[in-house]
Amino acid sequence: MEFEARKAIVILNKDDAAELDVKPLDRVELVLGKRRDTAIVNIAEKLIREGEIGLYESVVHALKAKAGSKVRISRALHPASIAFIRKKLDGRMLSKNEIETIIKDVVHDRLSDIEISAFLTALHERGMVMDETASLSRSMADNGKKMGWKKVIFDKHSIGGVPGDKTSILLVPTIAAAGFTIPKTSSRAITSPAGTADRFECIAPVDLSWGEIKKVVKKTKGCLVWGGSVDLAPADDIFIKVEYPLSIDPMLLPSVMSKKVAMGAKHLVIDIPTGRGTKIKSISDANDLARQFIDLGARLGVNVRCLSTFGEQPLGHAIGPALEAGEALHAALTGKGPPDYVEKVVALASTLMSMGGMKNAEAKARHIITSGKAGRKLKQIIAAQGGDPDIKSTEIEVGTERCKVTSNFSGRVWWISNKALVHIAKSAGAPRDKGAGIFLHKKIGDRVRKGSTLFEIFAEKPYKMKAALKAAQGHEIMGIGSHYNMVLKRIPEEEHEKTFILER
Amino acid sequence: MEFEARKAIVILNKDDAAELDVKPLDRVELVLGKRRDTAIVNIAEKLIREGEIGLYESVVHALKAKAGSKVRISRALHPASIAFIRKKLDGRMLSKNEIETIIKDVVHDRLSDIEISAFLTALHERGMVMDETASLSRSMADNGKKMGWKKVIFDKHSIGGVPGDKTSILLVPTIAAAGFTIPKTSSRAITSPAGTADRFECIAPVDLSWGEIKKVVKKTKGCLVWGGSVDLAPADDIFIKVEYPLSIDPMLLPSVMSKKVAMGAKHLVIDIPTGRGTKIKSISDANDLARQFIDLGARLGVNVRCLSTFGEQPLGHAIGPALEAGEALHAALTGKGPPDYVEKVVALASTLMSMGGMKNAEAKARHIITSGKAGRKLKQIIAAQGGDPDIKSTEIEVGTERCKVTSNFSGRVWWISNKALVHIAKSAGAPRDKGAGIFLHKKIGDRVRKGSTLFEIFAEKPYKMKAALKAAQGHEIMGIGSHYNMVLKRIPEEEHEKTFILER
């Protein structure tokens, strides 16, 4: 059975299951020669005949079974972690050992999706005390690959939620140029139009082996690679798959910190984009989250500082892998970029640099960027990762399907909807189509005339451009007006004709 | 794809999924000619090639697809019920319409196991107010078959947990003989050694169609059939499959009442076995549960009364489908049975009879049983259901593998472990092997001599008898002593040699 192959699942015929007194999601022990495995039971009436058993790939491997092999099966106990999940369901605290048992079973695919879903839901409902969060972070890090370094490791993480957030591409060379070691692993987009791995892939290869990463970092002090290929805290990836359809994220802290611990980070700056249209709505919420990260970091031996940053509009102008790669590369090579982008990089980079003991870090970070030192360092990193160091921002191909959206009104841009822009960019094909996305011509505070271009949509395929334009019709994207519109929402809403780009 | 065939699932190739921007558990809309269906996405890398799609049976049926059919697919929204599950996760109350939406999606297999698991976990964690419980019960009843009757319907339900609880087999003919209509549907065992459907199947067929049930009840005023064949409140069966591995039961009230509403019950007596070794540990807990059933019944138009009954040992002597069928049949035909069994039936039956307006119900119920009227009614029911009305209790075959367990001590039986007996009976093969089980020779309060037979184990297969004896070694089954042992548990436990049948 190739499908869902990682789980230790076997399929029994209905009558054999009754004979063994096992029900779906019970466990059986399997013996073939000297090999043993425990598997989750599924039951079929027709697919598997009496006396036959269907094995998923992981069981086939564990038993070295072949078609026709005779396997002895017997009823087995449920794994202990189910009792511990049940304990959390009852609102009780889990011990270090209980958490370790659960994580081991998760990583070895010994728990069904139903059980993992119940665990995550229970964590969402009951929360965790800091002892549990720390145990979970450490278990998740321990049950996966761990990186060893000779240097002190610096790292940066963003809570995310801001489209166009290409911070790492300029921050990593800035920190490396300042003499600190920053082996940055990034994710691909899950729900956004681009993750840093998607962006940087337009400039250089990001799918590096652990050995290659070591070489790049040894040579340049930095890297910008995809974290997925190095198997850090694999439990997290399993949890994310279950959390995604439920839109819950009870693992926010352990998810971030387990990867950082596995990476060996000593100094970590966390960017908490804050405000309307981001995950964290207020500075007070950002403060609470930051305190938790700092406390957790202290328990795990990671020095953490957090910045709450303005997140109510996209960072810079470009949204989508290739457009963002171009904007970031241009900023690094010329030492000039959109002011919000450069200011954010300076703030985060100088925080890390002062954590490393550097004085006047802000001025130095700014100088590294404006003097072109960051750009030269980025070229080294590009070359070390196997890319062309002489790549120019204009050489990064963007979609040839283009469409400008203009304003029907004159006035000022009062607000921009991150959510609407994300939806449009994704409809245009991002992140799958690297050249798809949006280039914003106007941002908050900018003056607009009737007919001015507000933004331009890029796509690689005509039918996706069509989908993007349709998405643009369905959203209120920007608020433009000659005066503040003080009403945010009327409840209940009055019936009114929907006007494109006018009201929130 | 035959496996897990009921769910509307499709399997996409990884690249096609990326092109559509869908992730596992996202939804896609499928169009084939004029037919449409929405399905849950699973993703495979090898099993399904690019441009191909794997359809589970329900999707095949909905689209009338054949191998090679061309299906148009597009990203679809998540069903609204996911937002409502999320709402419950956040601790908010669900409206009638929201609950109805969830139940419809559950019944039509439009929700993944992960989503159903999250819903049940959220209910377990957050609980429900009575309005929600009532809406849920009604939705579960409405989304399934509903029985219509010309007569006022009487019904009985047990919360369960007591081994050997063969109450219904004597209660149904008693009520029917008293002139009331009681079309009793029962379940098969889930975790116990026998359900009433398993028991009565040793006496007469229980797998009747809806039309057959109508005929039996018209003729005899009663029946004892398996509920699984008439599809009452099918959402409940789906929930039970997910609850089982988690050992949670947030649906206790709606699960019971939805089936009763679908069955058209007007007067319902609920047996709440209470005490050590049952689900409900104290009379105060039983009282709370009873109040909830009565309140819920009032909202649903069902007149409910509850009895908290002594549940700290098996009912009667027999445990296991055939043994219990024999004991129940013998009691009905002779008008004499184990006193605890007869007293319980009299109490429950007379409660129902007085709900039906009968005076002196207890004396009348007792008379119906002792006079043999209940026995004659049971023979009518057996015949009407297609069984042999002249069947004798000794003709019900029990296992030929037999083993007596004797006492090493003299004294009185102070306690009996329901859990241990259930485990032994199941190890012996019950309920799958109908002749397997236990016959208890001694019950609480009985005097025992060294060498007296405490109980006898029955099995159909030698290897299952072996398993049962092994199970008997591993448990403390009965407490026998010349004096009360006042210590229930020492914490922490002292190391001691395990003595068979001595201490709790």
HADDOCK unambig.tbl for C-alpha pairs under 7 A between the chains (distance, minus, plus):
assign (segid A and resid 2 and name CA) (segid B and resid 47 and name CA) 6.20 0.50 0.50
assign (segid A and resid 3 and name CA) (segid B and resid 44 and name CA) 6.04 0.50 0.50
assign (segid A and resid 3 and name CA) (segid B and resid 47 and name CA) 6.65 0.50 0.50
assign (segid A and resid 18 and name CA) (segid B and resid 432 and name CA) 6.42 0.50 0.50
assign (segid A and resid 19 and name CA) (segid B and resid 432 and name CA) 6.56 0.50 0.50
assign (segid A and resid 25 and name CA) (segid B and resid 245 and name CA) 6.20 0.50 0.50
assign (segid A and resid 26 and name CA) (segid B and resid 245 and name CA) 7.00 0.50 0.50
assign (segid A and resid 44 and name CA) (segid B and resid 3 and name CA) 6.04 0.50 0.50
assign (segid A and resid 47 and name CA) (segid B and resid 2 and name CA) 6.16 0.50 0.50
assign (segid A and resid 47 and name CA) (segid B and resid 3 and name CA) 6.70 0.50 0.50
assign (segid A and resid 86 and name CA) (segid B and resid 246 and name CA) 6.77 0.50 0.50
assign (segid A and resid 89 and name CA) (segid B and resid 125 and name CA) 6.83 0.50 0.50
assign (segid A and resid 113 and name CA) (segid B and resid 114 and name CA) 5.98 0.50 0.50
assign (segid A and resid 114 and name CA) (segid B and resid 113 and name CA) 5.99 0.50 0.50
assign (segid A and resid 114 and name CA) (segid B and resid 114 and name CA) 5.23 0.50 0.50
assign (segid A and resid 114 and name CA) (segid B and resid 117 and name CA) 5.51 0.50 0.50
assign (segid A and resid 114 and name CA) (segid B and resid 242 and name CA) 6.95 0.50 0.50
assign (segid A and resid 115 and name CA) (segid B and resid 246 and name CA) 6.82 0.50 0.50
assign (segid A and resid 117 and name CA) (segid B and resid 114 and name CA) 5.50 0.50 0.50
assign (segid A and resid 117 and name CA) (segid B and resid 117 and name CA) 6.14 0.50 0.50
assign (segid A and resid 117 and name CA) (segid B and resid 118 and name CA) 5.94 0.50 0.50
assign (segid A and resid 118 and name CA) (segid B and resid 117 and name CA) 5.93 0.50 0.50
assign (segid A and resid 118 and name CA) (segid B and resid 118 and name CA) 5.85 0.50 0.50
assign (segid A and resid 118 and name CA) (segid B and resid 121 and name CA) 5.81 0.50 0.50
assign (segid A and resid 121 and name CA) (segid B and resid 118 and name CA) 5.79 0.50 0.50
assign (segid A and resid 121 and name CA) (segid B and resid 121 and name CA) 6.50 0.50 0.50
assign (segid A and resid 121 and name CA) (segid B and resid 122 and name CA) 6.87 0.50 0.50
assign (segid A and resid 122 and name CA) (segid B and resid 121 and name CA) 6.86 0.50 0.50
assign (segid A and resid 125 and name CA) (segid B and resid 89 and name CA) 6.83 0.50 0.50
assign (segid A and resid 125 and name CA) (segid B and resid 125 and name CA) 6.87 0.50 0.50
assign (segid A and resid 242 and name CA) (segid B and resid 114 and name CA) 6.96 0.50 0.50
assign (segid A and resid 245 and name CA) (segid B and resid 25 and name CA) 6.19 0.50 0.50
assign (segid A and resid 245 and name CA) (segid B and resid 26 and name CA) 7.00 0.50 0.50
assign (segid A and resid 246 and name CA) (segid B and resid 86 and name CA) 6.77 0.50 0.50
assign (segid A and resid 246 and name CA) (segid B and resid 115 and name CA) 6.81 0.50 0.50
assign (segid A and resid 432 and name CA) (segid B and resid 18 and name CA) 6.44 0.50 0.50
assign (segid A and resid 432 and name CA) (segid B and resid 19 and name CA) 6.53 0.50 0.50
